[in-house]
């Protein structure tokens, strides 16, 4: 390597370093917060489209992914991904291995006991899946209907549909039976089915947000999703809440939802509430 090239390379590296340093200095955090690893926002991210889509060690997408990237940018933090299974994301936060978890986690009273929950992000709307475009609970009566066990609406639907309601262990089996005609209508969150359609499933199925029916409270008051954060980091909660509220106010939350094929009505979260 000749001397001129060495000097030129050194000058270039120096310029790059100074530019990076200047950029870092230009970024002023909106809050004074501490994180698991200084300079990084560590995110417990399961693979759960369209909410959480990890992309290696330092990037992610999905609805929740876009929201936490906004938080990191406002606080001048880099993204660090902790890839986890869905069930272990919140334990990662509780144990101090991650700052925040993503993946459409409902704001529930029980969850609030172990983690802080951010201001509501969006609604997980109850969806009716059918080939004809069913929109109302009343249209389910007398027909073969399926849903996944454990969902908020199961007990109320049992009271309405009786033995016409079949319960499944997971949405994959539910969708397979719907496509095969073994059930006429499936009930699931709108977002999960939308992501499945984007992946090529449910080709001849229409997914509709259920009309409100007082007999099924999930159709009237859909679950609100939030970001689980450590109980030991109230400053990060304040930072997250400020960003979430600004996303709603600016209309960016609607844009994010629409980017992933979801209804803008899911951004109309109403007053914060917890599922008891």
C-alpha positions as CSV (number, residue, x, y, z in Angstrom):
1,X,0.0,0.0,0.0
2,X,1.6,3.4,-1.0
3,X,1.9,6.3,1.4
4,X,-0.6,8.5,-0.5
5,X,-3.3,5.8,-0.4
6,X,-2.7,5.2,3.3
7,X,-3.1,8.9,4.1
8,X,-6.2,9.1,1.9
9,X,-7.7,6.1,3.6
10,X,-6.9,7.5,7.0
11,X,-8.4,10.8,6.1
12,X,-11.6,9.1,4.8
13,X,-11.9,7.0,8.0
14,X,-11.4,10.1,10.1
15,X,-14.1,12.0,8.2
16,X,-16.5,9.1,8.6
17,X,-15.8,8.9,12.3
18,X,-16.3,12.6,12.8
19,X,-19.5,12.6,10.8
20,X,-20.8,9.7,13.0
21,X,-19.8,11.5,16.1
22,X,-21.4,14.7,14.9
23,X,-24.6,12.8,14.1
24,X,-24.6,11.3,17.6
25,X,-24.1,14.7,19.2
26,X,-27.0,16.1,17.0
27,X,-29.4,13.6,18.5
28,X,-30.9,14.7,21.8
29,X,-32.9,12.2,23.7
30,X,-36.4,13.3,24.6
31,X,-36.1,11.7,28.1
32,X,-33.4,10.7,30.5
33,X,-33.7,6.9,30.6
34,X,-31.5,3.9,31.3
35,X,-31.7,0.7,29.3
36,X,-30.4,-2.9,29.7
37,X,-27.4,-2.0,27.6
38,X,-26.3,1.6,27.3
39,X,-27.0,3.1,23.9
40,X,-29.4,0.3,22.9
41,X,-33.1,-0.5,23.2
42,X,-33.2,-4.3,23.6
43,X,-36.4,-5.7,22.3
44,X,-37.8,-9.2,23.1
45,X,-39.3,-10.0,19.6
46,X,-41.1,-13.2,18.7
47,X,-41.9,-13.9,15.1
48,X,-45.6,-13.0,15.0
49,X,-46.6,-11.2,11.9
50,X,-48.0,-8.7,11.3
51,X,-47.0,-7.4,14.7
52,X,-43.5,-8.6,15.3
53,X,-41.1,-9.5,12.4
54,X,-37.4,-9.7,13.5
55,X,-34.8,-9.1,10.8
56,X,-31.5,-10.2,12.3
57,X,-29.8,-8.6,15.3
58,X,-30.5,-5.0,14.7
59,X,-33.7,-4.5,12.8
60,X,-37.3,-5.5,12.7
61,X,-40.7,-4.7,11.2
62,X,-44.3,-5.3,11.9
63,X,-46.8,-3.0,13.5
64,X,-45.2,-3.2,17.0
65,X,-41.8,-3.2,15.4
66,X,-42.4,0.2,13.7
67,X,-43.7,1.6,17.0
68,X,-40.6,0.6,19.0
69,X,-38.3,1.9,16.2
70,X,-40.0,5.3,16.7
71,X,-39.3,5.1,20.4
72,X,-35.6,4.2,19.8
73,X,-35.2,7.1,17.4
74,X,-36.7,9.6,19.8
75,X,-34.3,8.5,22.6
76,X,-31.2,8.2,20.3
77,X,-30.9,4.5,20.8
78,X,-29.9,1.7,18.5
79,X,-32.1,-1.4,18.1
80,X,-30.9,-4.7,19.6
81,X,-33.1,-7.8,19.0
82,X,-33.5,-10.6,21.5
83,X,-35.2,-13.3,19.4
84,X,-37.7,-15.2,21.7
85,X,-40.7,-17.5,21.6
86,X,-44.0,-15.7,22.2
87,X,-44.4,-17.1,25.7
88,X,-40.9,-16.1,26.8
89,X,-41.0,-12.5,25.6
90,X,-42.5,-11.0,28.8
91,X,-40.3,-13.2,31.1
92,X,-37.3,-11.7,29.2
93,X,-38.5,-8.2,30.2
94,X,-39.2,-9.3,33.8
95,X,-35.8,-10.9,34.2
96,X,-34.0,-7.8,32.9
97,X,-32.7,-9.3,29.7
98,X,-34.8,-6.9,27.5
99,X,-36.2,-3.4,27.9
100,X,-39.5,-4.0,26.0
101,X,-41.5,-6.8,24.4
102,X,-43.6,-6.7,21.2
103,X,-46.2,-8.9,19.7
104,X,-49.8,-7.7,20.2
105,X,-49.8,-8.2,24.0
106,X,-53.2,-7.4,25.5
107,X,-53.4,-4.9,28.3
108,X,-54.7,-7.1,31.1
109,X,-55.0,-6.7,34.8
110,X,-53.0,-9.9,35.4
111,X,-50.2,-8.7,33.1
112,X,-50.1,-5.3,34.7
113,X,-49.1,-7.0,37.9
114,X,-45.7,-8.2,36.5
115,X,-44.9,-5.5,33.9
116,X,-45.7,-2.0,33.1
117,X,-48.0,-1.7,30.1
118,X,-47.7,1.3,27.7
119,X,-50.6,3.4,26.6
120,X,-52.9,1.5,24.1
121,X,-51.4,1.0,20.7
122,X,-54.4,-0.4,18.7
123,X,-57.4,-2.6,19.0
124,X,-57.2,-6.3,18.3
125,X,-60.6,-6.5,16.6
126,X,-62.7,-9.6,16.5
127,X,-62.8,-10.8,12.9
128,X,-65.4,-13.0,11.1
129,X,-63.9,-15.1,8.4
130,X,-66.2,-16.5,5.7
131,X,-66.5,-17.0,2.0
132,X,-69.7,-14.9,1.8
133,X,-68.6,-11.9,3.9
134,X,-70.4,-12.4,7.2
135,X,-70.3,-9.3,9.4
136,X,-72.6,-9.9,12.4
137,X,-72.8,-12.4,15.3
138,X,-76.5,-12.9,14.5
139,X,-75.4,-14.5,11.2
140,X,-73.5,-17.2,13.0
141,X,-76.5,-18.8,14.6
142,X,-77.4,-22.3,13.4
143,X,-74.1,-22.6,11.5
144,X,-70.9,-24.5,12.0
145,X,-68.4,-22.0,13.5
146,X,-64.9,-22.4,14.8
147,X,-62.5,-20.4,16.9
148,X,-59.3,-20.9,18.9
149,X,-59.7,-21.8,22.6
150,X,-58.7,-19.3,25.2
151,X,-59.9,-16.2,23.2
152,X,-61.9,-13.6,25.1
153,X,-65.1,-14.3,23.2
154,X,-65.3,-18.1,23.6
155,X,-67.6,-18.4,26.6
156,X,-70.1,-15.8,25.2
157,X,-70.1,-17.5,21.8
158,X,-70.7,-20.9,23.5
159,X,-73.8,-19.4,25.1
160,X,-75.1,-18.3,21.7
161,X,-74.0,-21.2,19.5
162,X,-73.8,-24.2,21.8
163,X,-72.4,-27.3,20.1
164,X,-72.2,-25.5,16.8
165,X,-69.0,-23.9,18.0
166,X,-65.9,-25.9,17.5
167,X,-62.7,-25.0,19.5
168,X,-59.2,-25.4,18.0
169,X,-55.7,-25.4,19.6
170,X,-54.3,-22.9,17.1
171,X,-55.2,-20.8,14.2
172,X,-53.5,-23.0,11.7
173,X,-55.9,-25.9,12.3
174,X,-58.8,-23.4,12.4
175,X,-57.9,-22.0,9.0
176,X,-57.4,-25.4,7.4
177,X,-60.9,-26.5,8.4
178,X,-62.4,-23.3,7.1
179,X,-60.7,-23.7,3.7
180,X,-61.7,-27.3,3.6
181,X,-65.3,-26.5,4.3
182,X,-65.5,-28.4,7.6
183,X,-66.7,-25.2,9.2
184,X,-68.6,-22.3,7.5
185,X,-67.2,-19.4,9.6
186,X,-64.1,-18.9,11.6
187,X,-63.6,-16.3,14.3
188,X,-60.1,-14.9,15.0
189,X,-58.4,-11.5,15.3
190,X,-58.5,-9.5,12.1
191,X,-54.8,-8.9,12.0
192,X,-53.6,-12.6,12.1
193,X,-55.8,-13.6,9.3
194,X,-54.8,-10.6,7.2
195,X,-51.1,-11.6,7.6
196,X,-52.0,-15.2,6.6
197,X,-53.7,-13.9,3.5
198,X,-50.6,-11.8,2.6
199,X,-48.7,-15.1,2.9
200,X,-51.0,-16.8,0.4
201,X,-53.5,-18.5,2.8
202,X,-57.3,-18.0,3.0
203,X,-57.5,-17.1,-0.7
204,X,-61.3,-17.2,-1.1
205,X,-62.1,-16.0,2.4
206,X,-63.4,-12.5,3.4
207,X,-62.3,-11.2,6.8
208,X,-64.7,-8.6,8.3
209,X,-64.5,-6.7,11.5
210,X,-67.5,-7.9,13.6
211,X,-70.3,-5.6,14.0
212,X,-71.0,-4.7,17.7
213,X,-73.2,-7.2,19.5
214,X,-73.8,-6.7,23.3
215,X,-73.9,-10.5,23.7
216,X,-70.2,-10.6,22.8
217,X,-68.3,-7.9,24.6
218,X,-65.2,-8.4,22.5
219,X,-67.1,-7.1,19.6
220,X,-68.1,-4.0,21.5
221,X,-64.8,-3.4,23.5
222,X,-62.0,-5.1,21.6
223,X,-58.8,-5.8,23.5
224,X,-56.3,-3.0,23.6
225,X,-52.7,-4.0,22.8
226,X,-49.8,-2.4,24.7
227,X,-46.0,-2.7,25.0
228,X,-44.8,-4.6,28.1
229,X,-41.9,-2.9,29.9
230,X,-40.0,-3.5,33.1
231,X,-41.6,-2.4,36.4
232,X,-38.2,-1.1,37.4
233,X,-38.0,1.4,34.5
234,X,-40.8,4.0,34.9
235,X,-38.8,6.5,32.8
236,X,-38.9,4.2,29.8
237,X,-42.6,3.8,30.3
238,X,-43.0,7.6,30.2
239,X,-40.9,7.8,27.0
240,X,-42.9,5.0,25.3
241,X,-46.3,6.6,26.3
242,X,-45.2,10.0,24.9
243,X,-44.3,8.4,21.6
244,X,-47.4,6.3,21.4
245,X,-49.6,9.3,22.1
246,X,-47.8,11.3,19.5
247,X,-48.2,8.5,16.9
248,X,-52.0,8.6,17.5
249,X,-52.1,12.4,17.4
250,X,-50.1,12.8,14.2
251,X,-52.0,10.0,12.3
252,X,-48.8,8.0,12.0
253,X,-50.4,5.1,13.9
254,X,-53.1,4.8,11.2
255,X,-50.4,4.8,8.6
256,X,-48.5,2.0,10.3
257,X,-51.7,-0.1,10.6
258,X,-52.5,0.4,6.9
259,X,-49.0,-0.4,5.9
260,X,-49.6,-3.9,7.3
261,X,-53.1,-4.3,5.8
262,X,-55.1,-3.5,9.0
263,X,-58.1,-1.3,9.3
264,X,-57.5,2.3,10.4
265,X,-60.4,1.9,12.8
266,X,-58.1,-0.3,15.0
267,X,-56.3,3.0,15.9
268,X,-59.5,4.3,17.6
269,X,-58.5,2.8,21.0
270,X,-60.7,5.0,23.2
271,X,-59.9,5.4,26.9
272,X,-57.2,3.1,28.3
273,X,-58.6,0.0,30.0
274,X,-57.4,-3.3,31.3
275,X,-59.1,-6.7,30.7
276,X,-60.0,-8.1,34.1
